[in-house]
Amino acid sequence: MAESPLASLKAALRGALITREDKDAFIAARSRGWNRDLNLRANPLAFAVVSGVRDIVTTVNCCRSNKIPIAVRGKGAHSPYGMANDAVVIDLMKMTAVRVDPEKKLAYI
């Protein structure tokens, strides 16, 4: 039997993949944020708590290949676009580094 897309994704991430099977962690991830109504209504497949750009690319590629919807949740976690039913939520809460190149006038976040 082939490995499920979420199991493959979990193995490939540096960060964490919190699935519905991880009941306590899933409830905690789902409850994070200001929009309590959305937290109770939306039921994502999983939360990819990414540790960097590599994890984001891995998650997007896996979801695209398997036709799994994606939602993106930032640190504030109050946008209705940050959660969706039966989607993988890319959670950016661990991505806190910012580097500024003043000569090029660029910020890397």
VENCORLIN-V916046 format. One record per residue. N is the residue number from 1. RES is the residue in one small letter. PHI is phi in whole degrees, 0 to 359 (999 if undefined). PSI is psi in whole degrees, 0 to 359 (999 if undefined). OMEGA is omega in radians with two decimals (none if undefined). Layout:
# VENCORLIN-V916046
n=(N/N)
res=(RES/RES)
phi=(PHI/PHI)
psi=(PSI/PSI)
omega=(OMEGA/OMEGA)
This chain:
# VENCORLIN-V916046
n=(1/2/3/4/5/6/7/8/9/10/11/12/13/14/15/16/17/18/19/20/21/22/23/24/25/26/27/28/29/30/31/32/33/34/35/36/37/38/39/40/41/42/43/44/45/46/47/48/49/50/51/52/53/54/55/56/57/58/59/60/61/62/63/64/65/66/67/68/69/70/71/72/73/74/75/76/77/78/79/80/81/82/83/84/85/86/87/88/89/90/91/92/93/94/95/96/97/98/99/100/101/102/103/104/105/106/107/108/109)
res=(m/a/e/s/p/l/a/s/l/k/a/a/l/r/g/a/l/i/t/r/e/d/k/d/a/f/i/a/a/r/s/r/g/w/n/r/d/l/n/l/r/a/n/p/l/a/f/a/v/v/s/g/v/r/d/i/v/t/t/v/n/c/c/r/s/n/k/i/p/i/a/v/r/g/k/g/a/h/s/p/y/g/m/a/n/d/a/v/v/i/d/l/m/k/m/t/a/v/r/v/d/p/e/k/k/l/a/y/i)
phi=(999/289/290/291/302/290/294/296/296/302/290/273/277/281/279/254/243/258/254/299/291/273/313/295/294/295/298/296/294/292/276/291/122/266/270/300/299/295/302/278/274/280/227/294/288/196/243/265/274/282/254/175/300/303/294/296/299/300/294/298/297/297/294/297/297/253/55/258/299/236/233/239/240/274/292/287/55/240/280/294/277/276/212/204/295/54/238/266/269/276/261/266/299/273/270/239/278/225/234/246/253/295/291/272/56/234/241/251/243)
psi=(135/149/143/153/322/324/319/317/315/319/332/342/146/324/199/149/114/115/174/334/334/67/304/315/324/315/318/317/320/327/350/131/177/337/81/321/314/319/325/331/319/140/81/164/319/165/120/101/92/150/356/185/320/317/323/312/316/315/314/315/317/314/320/314/330/9/44/126/154/142/152/129/124/192/329/328/39/357/141/342/357/357/150/149/137/37/163/123/119/109/119/11/334/351/97/359/141/131/131/131/98/331/318/352/49/146/133/119/999)
omega=(-3.11/3.12/-3.14/3.12/-3.13/3.09/3.10/3.13/-3.14/-3.14/-3.07/-3.06/2.95/3.09/-3.07/2.95/-3.11/-3.09/3.12/3.12/3.10/-2.90/-3.08/3.13/3.13/3.11/3.12/3.13/-3.13/-3.07/-3.13/3.08/-3.00/-3.03/-3.06/3.14/3.12/3.14/-3.13/-3.10/-3.06/-3.14/-3.14/3.02/-3.05/3.03/3.04/3.13/-2.96/-3.14/-3.14/-3.08/-3.14/3.12/3.12/3.14/3.13/-3.12/3.14/-3.14/3.13/-3.12/3.13/-3.12/-3.08/3.11/3.10/3.10/-3.14/2.94/-3.14/-3.14/3.10/-3.08/-3.11/3.06/3.13/-3.12/3.09/3.13/-3.12/3.10/3.10/3.10/3.06/3.10/2.95/3.12/3.04/-3.06/-3.05/-3.00/-3.12/-3.12/-3.03/-3.08/3.06/3.09/-3.10/3.03/-3.05/3.13/-3.14/-3.10/3.12/3.03/3.10/-3.06/none)
